Amino acid sequence: MNSAHASRRSLLLAAVGSLAATQAPTARSSEAGRALPRVRLALAASQSLYHLPLTLADRLGFFRQSGVQLEWLPQESGAKALNVALSGQADVVAGAYEHLFGLHLKGLNYQSIVQMSRTPQVSLGGSTRGGLAWRSGADIRGMRLGISALDSTTYWTACQWLFRQGLTGEDVVFVPVGSSQGVMEALRSGNIDALCNPDPVMHWLEQKNDIRLLGDARTLQGTRQLMGGSVPGASLFAHADFVQQHPDRVQALSDGVVLALKWLQTAGLTDILRTVPASHWMGDRAMYLGAFEKLRESYAVNGLVRLQDVAHAWRVNAKLIGALGPKQIVPERTFTNTFAQKSANRWLS
């Protein structure tokens, strides 16, 4: 371990050591007895840093304070979470913005209602097993590339990275492995040769030298380099009918997320550990904090979606799927800032 890495880890361990034995704040007692409207939320990688704003909003009581209660419907991938919503079993999906493009291409009027992150928050790494060198992007040709699922943010990010290397999705064998800790075993056992997944899994593998980082869409700079510009990340989205029929519930969801984003702006490392359940740490609190520090800047500031980011994301996505001809969408119809703007005015002004 080099001195810089040792110093950084010492700082993270110091934060862990100073953690007070207190529990995360809970909803006020006056709210605890209220029967609140329930929203069924489908999501993947529920314990990952990808959904940290949701975890915080729940643990800190922001959703209950805003007047809504969540029924969590965790899935193994974003594509499966989307299918749960399409089957009518979920009201809202927490996931990658790319899903909205596919929905609109199918004529399904879904809208992002609040943005949680400003990058895809995933990275791609090649296994170091057996001395694989990964001298260039072309080394991945013919390899088995693990993703959470087809039509997921891990899949689309991997496709964009391949495109940047002068390759296509047909040059690798995509292997759906989900997004839980089990993907690490898939990599170590040799079932896959490379992996695209969210943190803390990817950060953990990188720090353990199990992978060599090949592509990064976690930081703002890394995302701009990979995507050629800024793109929106995770958001909450729902069918326009649900948004119109239940504006109070949608507003409560937006308020909860924006409050969590505000809390994140000043949160210290011990605040994170006090609030996030230990089951999310993968058995290594310092490693979890290291992953969080790398992602901190990627979280949204006010929950608002920027049209220029959506338009660029659509151009990138359309190029990959060959939808630059008659299959066009109107980017501004994929989101509404009505609720996030109210939340920002209420809590950030």
ChimeraX attribute file (.defattr): number of C-alpha atoms within 10 A of each C-alpha:
attribute: neighborCount
match mode: 1-to-1
recipient: residues
	/A:1	6
	/A:2	6
	/A:3	8
	/A:4	9
	/A:5	11
	/A:6	11
	/A:7	12
	/A:8	13
	/A:9	16
	/A:10	13
	/A:11	14
	/A:12	20
	/A:13	18
	/A:14	14
	/A:15	19
	/A:16	17
	/A:17	11
	/A:18	10
	/A:19	15
	/A:20	12
	/A:21	7
	/A:22	9
	/A:23	13
	/A:24	17
	/A:25	14
	/A:26	15
	/A:27	16
	/A:28	11
	/A:29	8
	/A:30	8
	/A:31	15
	/A:32	13
	/A:33	8
	/A:34	10
	/A:35	11
	/A:36	17
	/A:37	14
	/A:38	13
	/A:39	18
	/A:40	16
	/A:41	23
	/A:42	28
	/A:43	26
	/A:44	26
	/A:45	22
	/A:46	22
	/A:47	22
	/A:48	21
	/A:49	24
	/A:50	30
	/A:51	21
	/A:52	23
	/A:53	23
	/A:54	23
	/A:55	20
	/A:56	25
	/A:57	24
	/A:58	22
	/A:59	21
	/A:60	22
	/A:61	21
	/A:62	25
	/A:63	26
	/A:64	25
	/A:65	21
	/A:66	21
	/A:67	20
	/A:68	21
	/A:69	22
	/A:70	17
	/A:71	13
	/A:72	13
	/A:73	17
	/A:74	17
	/A:75	20
	/A:76	18
	/A:77	27
	/A:78	28
	/A:79	20
	/A:80	21
	/A:81	24
	/A:82	25
	/A:83	15
	/A:84	21
	/A:85	20
	/A:86	17
	/A:87	8
	/A:88	10
	/A:89	14
	/A:90	21
	/A:91	19
	/A:92	30
	/A:93	27
	/A:94	25
	/A:95	30
	/A:96	29
	/A:97	27
	/A:98	22
	/A:99	19
	/A:100	24
	/A:101	22
	/A:102	16
	/A:103	18
	/A:104	19
	/A:105	14
	/A:106	11
	/A:107	10
	/A:108	14
	/A:109	16
	/A:110	22
	/A:111	26
	/A:112	27
	/A:113	27
	/A:114	31
	/A:115	31
	/A:116	31
	/A:117	30
	/A:118	25
	/A:119	28
	/A:120	27
	/A:121	27
	/A:122	26
	/A:123	26
	/A:124	24
	/A:125	24
	/A:126	28
	/A:127	24
	/A:128	18
	/A:129	15
	/A:130	7
	/A:131	7
	/A:132	13
	/A:133	12
	/A:134	16
	/A:135	9
	/A:136	9
	/A:137	16
	/A:138	13
	/A:139	12
	/A:140	20
	/A:141	16
	/A:142	13
	/A:143	15
	/A:144	20
	/A:145	27
	/A:146	30
	/A:147	29
	/A:148	28
	/A:149	21
	/A:150	16
	/A:151	17
	/A:152	24
	/A:153	28
	/A:154	30
	/A:155	22
	/A:156	23
	/A:157	27
	/A:158	27
	/A:159	20
	/A:160	22
	/A:161	23
	/A:162	21
	/A:163	15
	/A:164	16
	/A:165	13
	/A:166	10
	/A:167	17
	/A:168	16
	/A:169	18
	/A:170	11
	/A:171	14
	/A:172	17
	/A:173	16
	/A:174	22
	/A:175	20
	/A:176	20
	/A:177	23
	/A:178	21
	/A:179	27
	/A:180	19
	/A:181	14
	/A:182	11
	/A:183	23
	/A:184	18
	/A:185	11
	/A:186	17
	/A:187	24
	/A:188	16
	/A:189	11
	/A:190	13
	/A:191	15
	/A:192	24
	/A:193	24
	/A:194	25
	/A:195	30
	/A:196	28
	/A:197	28
	/A:198	26
	/A:199	23
	/A:200	25
	/A:201	25
	/A:202	23
	/A:203	23
	/A:204	19
	/A:205	19
	/A:206	17
	/A:207	14
	/A:208	9
	/A:209	13
	/A:210	18
	/A:211	24
	/A:212	18
	/A:213	20
	/A:214	17
	/A:215	23
	/A:216	23
	/A:217	26
	/A:218	25
	/A:219	21
	/A:220	20
	/A:221	15
	/A:222	17
	/A:223	24
	/A:224	15
	/A:225	15
	/A:226	17
	/A:227	20
	/A:228	13
	/A:229	16
	/A:230	22
	/A:231	27
	/A:232	26
	/A:233	28
	/A:234	25
	/A:235	25
	/A:236	26
	/A:237	29
	/A:238	24
	/A:239	19
	/A:240	18
	/A:241	11
	/A:242	16
	/A:243	22
	/A:244	10
	/A:245	10
	/A:246	13
	/A:247	12
	/A:248	16
	/A:249	21
	/A:250	24
	/A:251	23
	/A:252	22
	/A:253	30
	/A:254	30
	/A:255	28
	/A:256	27
	/A:257	32
	/A:258	31
	/A:259	25
	/A:260	26
	/A:261	26
	/A:262	19
	/A:263	16
	/A:264	20
	/A:265	13
	/A:266	9
	/A:267	11
	/A:268	12
	/A:269	19
	/A:270	17
	/A:271	16
	/A:272	18
	/A:273	23
	/A:274	19
	/A:275	18
	/A:276	19
	/A:277	15
	/A:278	13
	/A:279	8
	/A:280	17
	/A:281	19
	/A:282	15
	/A:283	10
	/A:284	12
	/A:285	17
	/A:286	22
	/A:287	20
	/A:288	23
	/A:289	22
	/A:290	21
	/A:291	19
	/A:292	20
	/A:293	13
	/A:294	14
	/A:295	21
	/A:296	16
	/A:297	17
	/A:298	24
	/A:299	27
	/A:300	26
	/A:301	19
	/A:302	24
	/A:303	28
	/A:304	26
	/A:305	27
	/A:306	16
	/A:307	16
	/A:308	15
	/A:309	17
	/A:310	23
	/A:311	18
	/A:312	18
	/A:313	23
	/A:314	23
	/A:315	14
	/A:316	17
	/A:317	21
	/A:318	18
	/A:319	13
	/A:320	16
	/A:321	11
	/A:322	9
	/A:323	15
	/A:324	14
	/A:325	7
	/A:326	6
	/A:327	11
	/A:328	13
	/A:329	20
	/A:330	12
	/A:331	19
	/A:332	14
	/A:333	14
	/A:334	23
	/A:335	26
	/A:336	18
	/A:337	18
	/A:338	13
	/A:339	22
	/A:340	24
	/A:341	21
	/A:342	14
	/A:343	25
	/A:344	19
	/A:345	11
	/A:346	12
	/A:347	13
	/A:348	14
	/A:349	6
